[in-house]
Amino acid sequence: MADLGKVLVVVGVALAAGGLLLILLGRTSLPLGRLPGDIVYRGKNSTLYFPLATSILLSVVLSILFYVISRFRR
């Protein structure tokens, strides 16, 4: 039961850190979410938003970051 508590604390801290990171990124002038290639469809009563280019860019950056981290751990 103590292990579950530790896991929940770690998950909570990770969520809080992610939230702070999103708040800080929102205050910068980075155009994430508004890149060319992001799809926005505005209908009469609904809006469909799919950040395709932002997702690809984020995937590439995270892949490179994890690759570099794994190379240093060896």
Secondary structure by P-SEA (a helix, b strand, c coil): caaaaaaaaaaaaaaaaaaaaaaaaaaccccccccccbbbbbcccbbbbbaaaaaaaaaaaaaaaaaaaaaaac
